[in-house]
Structures are given as structure tokens and as C-alpha cells.
Amino acid sequence: MTRSQADVLTVAREQVLDQGTGLSEQQTLAVLHLPEDRLAELLALAHDVRMRWCGPEVAIEGIVSVKTGGCPEDCHFCSQSGQFNSPVRAVWLDIPGLVEAAKQTAATGATEFCIVAAVRGPDRRLMSQVKAGIEAIRAEPETAKINIACSLGMLTQKQVDELAAIGVHRYNHNLETARSHFASVVTTHTWEERFETLRMVREAGMEVCCGGIIGLGESVAQRAEFAAQLAMLAPDEVPMNFLIPQPGTPYESYEVVAGADALRTVAAFRLALPRTVLRFAGGRELTLGDLGAERGMLGGINAIIVGNYLTNLGRPAQADLEMLTELRMPIKALGRTL
């Protein structure tokens, strides 16, 4: 073990836990190179940081796809791309279906409901449907106060302003991976184009949700680079996804991220982003399993998507809620986010 490896958690305890200052890219890289026999120590520190700077509450979110499949982009991990021979086909969700999904989400105690569409960016039809859907959700007593987020691809300034005007609370647009690796993952648009949407979203007053996927063929150094780039962006929330190799996509034969690597990465991101909502998202069930999910909740995570994802099954919402009860982690109350 090198001196930097031996000392990095000592430095992190003072710098991150005591002072609330996230790790630098090089410090994060040192954490990502820690051997497995120090994983428990790392997770405990990440949990302490989460408790110190974010508190004990866990934010619950549900997501629904209003437009699935048929996307013109070539994100190599995504089964919704129309460029790949995947089994996913284009489907639109009607307004009653959207409202019902919001009600199911609200019934779990979630504070956030995210409307997602597989598109490069929204056209007029999609913007109209999202607006009508939000109005219908607001009209129902069970869902009138739930925070509504959107993930509709890259936006124009006009679209950003429209979403802000109809009360979208938070906008998700993932950078997916390190800037240096992005062109190996997507060729139909650039990292910079995604970043521009995030800039406009923040300037319009909406919260920024931006994360990515671990396991896209990136190096360990690029994981540290990605954490540092997210820290510079300072998003309100970072979803942590792990690759699910999707049939028919260029990444269908990629290996699933090992559980220990996933937990180490989660903890490293918490130390790089001590005050950020860090949310378990897609792929955690495949990568970590039930026990690993619990270890992640005790290793820096303070938010979770419950139920199913866009084209993959998740754990039943009740299973996650029972896990949080067993861990004595309170669910964040809706009133505190409004």
C-alpha cells in the first residue's frame, strides 16, 4: 500500500467530514484505488459524511416514461435508441396513464415524480403533452403537491423557459461519463451540448439533476475525472447508475460492474460531493443485489428511485421502503422540499 493510499482517508476525514470540502480529482482517484480490505472503512467514512452534511433523511423518487423508444441518438448503452436492434419499440403514454403513475409514486411517500422521454430534445407535441400531464397531476388531490421533474433531452432556451413557467421543479440531463470518454459512448451529440442545457436550466431557476452511468468502458481515472466534473457543475442531485448490458446495443456484452467496485465508486463520489443528493438509480439491483443496496445506503447514498426504471424492472417499492425502515432511515417529507 502506498503512502497516498494509506493517508487518503485520514485526509478525507479532515477535509470532507470536518470541513465539508469535497475531494479533488487526484484524491478521488486515490480513493478509487483503495484495496478491498479498506472498503468497510471507506463506506463508514462516506456514511459519516452523508450524515454530517446531508442528514439522515432519504429522498424517494419515482420515474415514468411518457415516450419510450425510437430515440434518434446513438448512446451506446441505451436500448431506446432507434439505431440499434433492441427489443424496445416506440410507445407513448397517455395523460391518464401519466396521472396514474404519479399517484402510485405519491403513495410510496415520494417527494419527486420525474417525467422522462426518449428523445434528442422535445418537439411541440411532447412539450404540449408534458404540460397537459403536469396540469392533470396538479388537479388530483393525491398528487397536487408532489414535486415534478422532467428529463426530455437537450433543450432550447424557449423550452427551458416554458418548463420553468409550468412549475417543473428539477430537470435531469445526465452527462453520462467523463468528458474525455464521452465521444466513445455517444457520437450523435457532444458533451458540450448536454452541458449547455444544464447551464440554461440552472439560470432559469430550476434545480439541476445530473449524473451518469458507471461501467461504460471508462478507466478508473476517468471515473475520478467524472466526479470532479460533476463537482464543478455542482448539481443539486447526482443519480448513480450502473450499466445494464442491453440486448441489441453495442454494450450488450459488457461485464456488469463488480459489487465492490460499485460501492467504492459510490463512496468516492460522496467524498467528492459531500453536500449533494446522491441517488441510487438504474442497475443497482443487478450490480449490488439486496445486501449491496443496504451497504450503499450506509456508504453515502441519501436518495433512491423506487419501483421500475424506464425499460428495466427495479425492486418492488415496498422492498425498498422496508429496507429504509430496517436501517432506521426516515423518508424525506414532502413539505420540506416545497
N, C-alpha and C positions, 0 to 999 in steps of 0.2 A: 504494500500500500504506500503510495507516495505521500509526501507531507501535505500537498494540497488536498488530497482525498481525506486524509486524517483530520485536517483542520476545517474543512468547508462547513461542516455542520456547527462547529463551535462559532465560526464567523457568522453563519446564518442565524444562530440563536441571538446574538447581539444585534446584528444589523436588521434582521427581518422581524424577529419576535419582539425584541425590546424597542426598536426604533420605527418599525413599520416601513422600512425601505427595502424594496424588492432586490433580489439578486441580479447581478449583471449577467450578460450573455456568457462570459467565461466562468463565472461562479455557477451558473445553471448547468453548464457543461460538466463541471466537476461533480456536481450532484448526480447528473445522469450517468456518470462513470462509477458511482459508488458500487461496491460489490454487494451481492445479495445478503451477505451476513450483516450488513448495516441497514437493510431495508426497514426493519422494525423501528430502528432509531429515527430514520428519516421520516417515516409515516407519523410517528409520535410528534415530532417537531412540526410537521406540516399541520397536524391537527391542532396543536397549541397555537400556531399562527392563525389558523382559521377562527378559533375560539376568541383569540385576543382581538383581532381586527374586523371580524365579521359577525361574531356572536354565535350562539347555539342554534338559531333557527334555520330551518331548511325551507327553501322556496320551491314550491311544486308547480309544474307547468305541464299542460297537455298540448299536443300539436295535431293539426289536421291538414290534409292536402286538399285544396279546393280545385287544383288542376294537376293531375298526375300523369307522368309520362309524356313522350313526344317532344322533349326539350331539344332545341337545335344545337345546344352546346355539346362539347366532347369531353366533359370532365370524366377522366378515365375510370373513376371509381363508381360511377353513378349508373344504376340500372334504368334511370328515367331518360337517359339520352336517346334521342331518336336515331343517332348514328350507329348504335350498337344493336346486335341481335339478342336483346334481352327479352324475357317474357313479359315485361311491363308494357302495357298499352295505354294510350291517352284516354283519360277519364275526367269528366268534370263533375264536381259535387254541387248539388242544387242548394238553394238557400235553406229549406227545411232540414236538409242533412247537415248543413253547417251549424245551424242552431242546436240541433240535437247533440252534435259533437261538443259544442260549448257547454251544454247542460251536463253532459257526462263528465266533462273536465271539472266543472264547478263543484260537482258532487263529491269529488275527491278532496276538496279543500284547497284546490289550486288557486293561486293568485294570478296566473298568467295563462292565456289561451293564444296560441300562435297559428295564424293562417298562412299556409305555405303553398307556393305554386312552382311547378317545374317549368320555368321559362327563362329566357335570356333577360327579359325585362317585361313588365306588364304592358299590354295593349289596352285600348279603351274598353273593350269588353270585360277584361279581367278587372280593371280598376272599378268599373261600374258594379261588377258582381261583389267585389270586396266591400265597397261602400254600402251596398244593399244588405250584405250579410252582417256587417257591423251594426247597421241600424236595426236589423231584426234581432240580433243578440241583445242589444241595449233595451229592446222593447219587452224582453222576458224578465220577470221578477228574479228568477234563479240566476240569471247571468248579467243583470243590469250593471253590476259594479265590477265585474271581473276585468282585469287589465287585458287589453287586446294588443298583441304584437303581430307583425307581418314579416314574411320572408318571400319577396316577389322578384328577386334578381336585381339587376342593375337598374337604377332609376335616373330619370331626368330631374332637373330642378323643379319643374312643374309638378311632377308626380310626388316628389318629396313634400312639397308644399300641400298637395291635396291630402296625402296621408296624415300629415300633422294636423290639418284642419278638421279631419273627421275623427280625431282623437286617438290615433294609433299611439300607443304608449312607448313601444320599443320596436326597433327594426333590426332583424337579423340578416347579416350578409357575411358569410364566413370567408376569410382569406385562405382557408383550407390548409395551407402549409407555408413553409419558409419562402420568402421571395426568391431565393436562389434556386429553389426546386420547383416553383410553380409552373414554369414552361414545360416541364416534363410530365405534368399532370393534366394541364389544360392548354389547348393551342388556339381555341376559337375566341378567347378574350384574354386580357392581361391582368396581372396582379394590380397594376396601377388603376385600371378601370374599376375594379372592385373597391379599391381604397377611396376613389373619388366619390362613389356612392356613400360610403361611410362618413366622409367629410361633410357632405351635404346634409346627411341625416342628423349629425351632431349639431350643425349650425342651425338646423330647423327646430331644435329643442327636443327631439325625440331621443330616448336612450339608445345606446349602441350595443348590440349583441354581436360579437364576432369571435369565432373560434376556428376550429378545423378538425382534421382527421389525422390520427396517428396511425402509421403503418402504410403510407403511400410510397414506400421505397426511399424515404428520406434517410439521411445519415443521422447519427446521434447528434453531431454538431449542428445539423440543420434543425433538429428539434429545439436545441438551445437558441438558435437564431430566431426561430418562430416565436418562442416565448418572449424574447427580447423585443421583437417587432410588435407583438401584442401589448407589451408593457408600454411601449412608446405611444401606441394608439390609445391606451387607457380606456378600453371599453367598459361599460357597466357590467357586462356579463360575458363570460367565455364558455361556450359549450365544448366539452371534451368528448369527441367521437373517436371510435376505433374502427378501423377498416373491417367491413363485412365483405369478403370477396363475392361479388355478384356475378352469377352466371351470365355469359354473353358479353361481359365488359373486358377491357384489356387487363384488368386486375383480378380476373376470376381465379387465377392460380396462385395469387399472392398468399403468403402464410399469415395466419392470424397472429396478432401481437401477443407475445407471451404475457401471462398474468403479472409476473414480477416486473417486467418492463413497463407494462401499463401503469401499475401502481407507482413505480419510481417516477414515471413521467408526470402523473397527476401531482405527486408531492413536489416535484421540481417546479411545475407551473404554479403551484400555490406559493412557493417561496419566491418566485419571480413576480407574482401578482397578489400580494398579501391582502389587499382590500377589495378585490374583485369577486363578484359572484362567479363561482366555478361550478359548472353544471354537468353532471353525468348525462350523456346523450347516447346516440346510437352506437351499437357494438359492444356495450359493456357486458351484456349477458353472455355473448359468445366469448369474449376475451377473459372475463373475470369469473363468471358464474355467480351464484348467490353469495358464497362466502367472500369472494373477492369484492363484490359490491359493498358489503359491510365494511371490509377493510378500507375501501376507498372513501366511504363516508367518515371513517376515522383517520383518514390520511389527507384531508384538505378540501374535500368536496363539501359544498354547502347549498347545493340545489340539485334538482333531479327532474328529468322528464318521466312521467308515469304513463303507463299504457303502451300502445303500439307506436311505431315510428311511421315514416312515410311509405315504405314498401317492405318493411320488415316487422315481424312481431317482436314486441318487448315483453317484459314481465307483466303479469296482471297488476293493475294499480293497487289492489288490496294487498298484494305481497310486499310491495314497496312501503306502503303505509304501515303494515305490521312490522317491517324491519325498522322503520324510524321509531316506532313505539318501543320496540325491544332495546334500541340504542338510546332511548330517552332523549330523542332529538325532537323538539317542538316544531310543528309546521308553522311557517310564517303566516301571520294573519293577514287577510286581505286589506283590512283597514289601515295597516301600517304602510301599504305601498301606494295608497291613493294620495 
